[in-house]
């Protein structure tokens, strides 16, 4: 059943709102803007769907008691937004002009004008660049313990990283796994003293310093990793050249996230870590430009919080468009 709430603009006329990105924040925003009678263009990119497209079973998104596959969840969100009249284009935005309204967006599929813009381009996990890892993402390799820890009940897992995020991952995993190994390439952790103390006092967690993952192995799922230790201090049987194998069920990479903001450098305010700065909920420093999800959220980084930010940005946009109509 088609329930379009909006009419698409004529060629050359501006959209009410253009949403850059196609993860939970973007698609939730589109559901709200279309139902608010705002013509909505989603510029989702050639690789649309965000990080959930790399996820298998999602068990912590409300409304799915048996869980749902990540790609299926994203496809459902996309279809729901389109059902209410959003236009989805799998086009990459190549440049933006925010100097005057309507704003100009140059894409791989042509140019578009929009009265308002929601930046929801998300953030990418910084993965290890090691042999075999890419093929096992979602098959034992993960970047989110709060999402996937329950799948590793009574299993052995490892966490790569030395900061607070890695410590948080290890502590969450320790509630389920029988053994958690923290792997850090330096001789001391970067995490805060409080977080280090929590990890070091947890009997399930051990730490390997001066150690790097150099290969990830497995066929249908993760089976083991190959480690290299610079100080010859690995606590298990090693190979030549300071290398050893560690049999694992799960490997969690926690070495950082990179917000997808390169496109907006010099166009809007971005903080020192690359995240979009927000002023008053979802507003950026430019009137009419809003943001939602992991592109500005450097703390929670969950699908459900991204969706919540998408709702907030959409409501802010609808209020902005009411004033836009009055003033133009």
N, C-alpha and C positions, 0 to 999 in steps of 0.2 A: 504493500500500500504506500503510495507516494503522498507525502503530506507537506509539500513545499510551502514554506512560510515567506519566501522572498522571491523577487524577480531579479534575474541577472541583469546587470547594466548593459546598455547598447555598446557596441564597439567604440572605443575611444573615451567612454565615460568612466569615471572612477567607481571602484567597488566601495562599499561602506567600510569593509575591513578586509585586509589581506593578512593571513597568518602564515608566517614562515616557519616551517617545521611540520612534523607529522607524527610525533609521539603522543602519549596520553595528554599532555598539556595542550598541544595544538588541537587535537580532535575533540577534546572536551570543550575547549573554548568555542570551536565551530558549532557544536551542538547548541550552546547557549546563545551565540550571536544570531544564528539562523532562527531560532525560536523567538528571539527578540526582534525579528523582522529586519535584520541587517543583512544585506547581500554580502556573502562571505566567500572569499577565494582562499583556498589552502594550497600553498606552494610547498609540496611535500618532499621534493627532491627525488632524484633517480633511485636512491636507496632509502625508501621511506619506511617509517614505522619505529624508528629509534631502537634503543637497546633491547626492547622486548622481542624484536625479531630474531635475536640471538639466544633467546631463552626457550627452554622446553616447557615444563609444567610450572605454571604460576599458581601458587597455593594461597597467596596472601592478598589477593585483590578481592574486595567484598563482592558477594553475590554469586560466587561460584564454589559451592560447598565441596565439589569433587575436584576443584582446580580447573585450569584451562591452559591450553598451549599458548605461549606468548604470541606467535604470529596470528593465531585465531582470535585472540583478544583484540589485537590491533586491527584486524580486518573487520571485526564487529563494530569497533568504534568508528572506523572510516565509513562503513555502510550506514551507520546511524546518523552521522553528520550529513552524508549525501541524501539520506531520506528526507531531511528537513530543508534541503535546498542548497547546501554548500557545494561549490564546485571544486573538485580535487584535481590538481595537475601534478604529475610526477616530474616536476621541473626544478632544476637547481637555480637558485637565485645567484646571479653572478655579480651584481652591484646594486647599490641602493642610493637614492638621493632623498635625504630627509631635510633639505634646506627650506623647502616650502611645501604647503599642502595644496592639492593632493600630492601625496608622496609618490615617488617614481621607483619602480622595481624593474630591473632588467634581468630577464631570465633566459634560460636555454630554449624557451618556447615563446619568446617575444617579450614585449614590454607591457607593464600594467600600471594603472594609477589606483590609488586607494586613499580614502579620507583618514583612515586609521590603520595602524599596523601592530600586530602582536608578534614579538620575537619569541619563538618557542623552539629554537634549534637544538636544545638539549646539551648534553656533555658526553664525551666519549671516554670510556675507560682507557687508561694507559696500560696496555698489555705488555707483557714481556715479549721481546723479540727473540724468541727461541724456537728451534725446530720442533714441529709437532703440536704446538699449542693451539694454533688457529683451528685445526681440525677437531679439537676436543672441547671447544667452548660450548657449554651446555651439555656436555657429556662427561662431567666430572670436573671441568674447569669452570670457575665462576668468579664473579667480582662482587658478590653481594651475599654475605652470611645471613642477614635478616631474611632474605628471600629464600635461600636454599639450604640453610643449616638443617632443617628437619629431615631432609633427604639423606643425611649422613649420620643418622642415629646408629650408635654402636659401630662406627667405622673410623678409619684413620685418615686424617686430613692434614694439610699444611697451609700456612699463610705466608705469602711473600710480602715483605715490607717491614719498616721499622718505626713508622709514625703512629700517631694516635688512631688513625683509621685501621691500621693493621692490628693494633692491640684490641680495638673494639670487635673486629672480625674474629679474632682468636677467642675472646671471652664469650661471644655468642656461640661459637662453634663448640666450646667446651661444655656447654649445656647438653649437647647431643652426642658428640663424638667421644670415642674412648681415648683418643690421643690426638693432640694438636701440636704440630711442630711449626714454630715461627722461624722463617728463613730470612736472614738479613745479611747483606753483602758487606756491611761495615762491622767494626769491633764494638760498637755500642749503639743502642737504640736512640732514635730521634724523638720518641714519644715523651709526653710529660712525665714527671716523676710519679705522679699519682697513678697514671695508666700503667707505667712500668711495674709499679709495686703490685697492682692487681694481677698482672700477668705472671710475674715471678712467684707470687704466692699461690698460684693455681697449680695444683699437683698434676693436672691433666696436660699442662702446657710446658713444652721444653723449647729452648731457643738455640738455634745454630747461628753463630756469628761468623763473619768473614766467609760467607757461603753464598753461592749463586746457583740458580737453576740454569742449566745449559741445554737441556733437552727434556721434552715431555713425550712419554710413550704410551701407546694404547691403540687398540683397533676400533672396537665399537664404543669403548669408554676408557677413561683414564686407568692405567695400570701401574705406572711408576714414573719417577722423574730421575734425571741424572743431575748430580750436584758436583760442583767444583769448589773446593775449599782452599783458600790462599794460605792458611796457617797449619795445614795438615792436622786438623783437630776434629775431624768428623768422627762421631761416636758409633760408627758401624763399619762393617767390612768394606774396604775401598778397593778401587781399581788403581791402575797406574796413573801418574800425573795428578794426584790429589782428587781423583774422581770417585764418586760412590753412587750407588743406586738406592732409592728410597721407595719402597712399595707403598702406594697410597690409593685411597678411594676418591679423594677430593683435593683439589688445589685451588686456593682462593688468592687472587692477585689484588693486592691493596697498596699499589704504589702511586695512586693518584687518579684524578679525573681531569680531563681537558675540556673546558666549555667551548662550544662551537661558536666563537665570536669573532673569528678572523675577519669575516665579511663586514663587521660593524666597527672595526678599529678606526678611530677618528671621526666616526659618525655619531656615536652616543658615548656616554660615560661608561667606562669599563674599569674594574678595580685591578689591583696589582697582580691578582691571580688569574685574570682573564674573564671573570664573571661580570655580567651586566649589573650595574648599580641601579638600585630601585629607590625611588622617592615616593613615599606614601603608597604602600601596598605594592601595586604592580606597575606604577608609572616610572618611566625613565626621565632623564633630564629634558627630553624634547616632548612638548605637548602633542598628544596624538600617537605617540609611540609607546607601546606597553610591552611587558615581558612576562613570561610564565614558564615555570618548570626548572629543570636542572641547569639551564643556561644562566640562571641567577641564584639558584638554591645550592649553596655549597655545604649544606648541613645534612638535610634529610635524604635526598636523592632516592626517593621511592616512587613507584608508578602512581600510587594513590595520592601522594602529596603533589606530584606533578599535575594530576587531574584536578586537584583542588585549586592549585594556582591557575590552571586554565579557566576554571569557573570564575575565579576572582577577576582575572584579566578581562574576560568577556563582559562581566557586569560593569566593570570600569569603562570599557569601550562603549557600551550601550549608553551610559550616562554622558560620555564625551560626545557621542553622535547626536544626542538630543540637543546639546548646547551648540554643536556645529551647525545643525539645521537652523537654529534660532539666529545664529550670527552670520549666516551666509545666505 
